[in-house]
Amino acid sequence: MTAIGVAVASALIGVAIARSPGSFVAGAVLVQVIAQLVGTGSGLLIRRRWVAMAATIVVPMTVTAVLTVVAPDLVRWLTPYGNAKSLLADPPGFVGLAVVVPLWCVLPNVLGLRRRRVLR
C-alpha cells in the first residue's frame, strides 16, 4: 500500500513540476466538480440510491466505451472521462468544457430538480 502511495505521489509531483501548477490545480478541481455534479444529477434523477450511485459510474463509462469504438474523436467532447484526460493533459484543454458541462452537469441537475418539484 505504501508503494502505491509513493508511486502516485511521485507521478503527481512529476506532473506538477512539468507544467504550470495553476493549470494543473484548475484542471484537477474541474475534474472533481464535474464528477460531483454528475453524481448529484444521478441522485436527483434516480430514486433508488444504489441505482443512482451505480449510474454515476456506469453511465459515463459505458458512453465512453461505446464512443471509443464508434467515434473516438468525440470521446473528449462528449464524456466526463475523455474531458478529464484533456483537462489533466499538458497543456490542458478547456474547450471541451463547453459541451461536457451542459450535457453531463447542467442538464441532469435541472431535469432532476424539475422532477423533484413535480413529485412534491
N, C-alpha and C positions, 0 to 999 in steps of 0.2 A: 504494500500500500504506500509506503514511504517512497519507493522508487517511482511509482506513478506520479505522486505529488511533485517530486523533484523534476521529472521529465516535463510535466505540464508547466511548472514554474519556469524552467529553462526555456521552453518554447515561447512562453508569453514574454519573457524578458528579451529574447532574441527578436521577436516581432516588434516589441515596443522600441527597441534600440534602432531597428532597421527603418522605421518610419516615424512620422510625426506623432508624438504621444497624444496630441489633441485630437487628431483624426482617428486614431485607434480607439481612444476612450469614447468619442462620439459614436463611432460605428458600433462598439460593444454595447453602449447604452441603448442605441436604437434597436439592436437585435433583441435585447431583453424586453423593451417596451412593446415591440411587435409581438413577441411571444406571449406577453401578458394580455395584450388586447385580443389576440386570437383565443386565448383561454377564456377571457371574460365573455366574448361573443358566443363561444360554445356553451358556456354556462347559462347565458340568457336565453339562448335558442332551444336548448335541450333540457327537459325537465329532470330526468334521472341523472343524478350526479356522476355515477360511474360511467355512464354513456358519454356524458359531456367531457369528462376527463379523458376518456379514451379518444374521443373525436378530436380533442385538441392536438393530439399527436398523430393519430391515424389519418385523418382527412388531409392535412397538409403534406404528409409524407407520401400518401397514395397519389395525390395530384402531382407531386414532384416526380415520382417513379413513372407515372403514365406519360407525363410531358417529356421526360428524359428519353423515352423510347420514341414518342410520336414527333415531338418538336423540341429538340434540345436547346435551341436558341431562345425559346420562350421561358425556360425554367427561371432564369434570372429575373424576368419581368413579372411572372405570374405566381411565384411561390415564395413563401417566407424563407424556406431553406436556401433557395437559389439567391435570394436577395441578401441573406445573411452572409453567404460566401462573398458576395460582391462588396458588402459593407466592411468586411474584415480583410479585404484584399489590399494590396499596395499598388497604386493608390486606391482609396475607397471610391466606390461608385454609388453616389447618392441619387442618381437619376431614376433607378428602379423603384424608389420610394413612392413616386408619383402614381404608380399602378398598384403596388403591393398594399400600401396603407389604406387607400379607399376600398380595395377589394377584400382584404383579409381583416382589417381592423375597424374601419368605419361602418361598412355595410352590415356585418353580422351584429354589431353592437346596437346600431339604430333599429334593425329589424327585431332584435331581442327585446329592446326597451319598448317598442310598439306592441309586441306580443304580450309583454307583462302588463301593460296598461289595459289592453283589451281583456285580459283574464281577471282583472280586479273588479 
